[in-house]
Amino acid sequence: MASVKQFQVTFDCAEPERLARFWCEVLGYVVPPPPEGFGSWDDFDRTLPSEDQGKWFACVDPSGAGPRLLFQRVPEDKVVKNRVHLCVRAGTGLVGEERLATLEAERARLAALGAAHVRTMLADGVNESCIVMQDIEGNEFCLD
């Protein structure tokens, strides 16, 4: 039997720190402490060559259970739908109107942070409701 592997989810983006801090708010993640000997990530960043400053930023699940998220700056703009997206489990265990109300409340919270509502997919007798959104750089994700 194969062993379970830990993994990191990496986002290509334009503004790594801004996008990482957005996802911290979405998921309840935190920015890890800077490397030993540095008082802040800004202090660390200033030691890098200018072309590498602000090139990446990360956030982690404070409980250690979830994957680390890495955000890395890339020169090209996002031009098509992302091929991997996160499903944020905001309504786990809920059904019907209670689930939809919970998802709508989370949609409103994330919209205040800059996320965009794409569409709401209502329960159809087979699947429960979910909401498709975009983060602050246009990456699609779902509230389910």
Secondary structure, 3 states (H helix, E strand, C coil): CCCCCCCEEEEEECCHHHHHHHHHHHHCCECCCCCCCCCCHHHHHCCCCHHHCCCEEEEECCCCCCCEEEEEECCCCCCCCCCCCCEECCCCCCCHHHHHHHHHHHHHHHHHCCCEEEEEECCCCCCCCEEEEECCCCCEEEEC
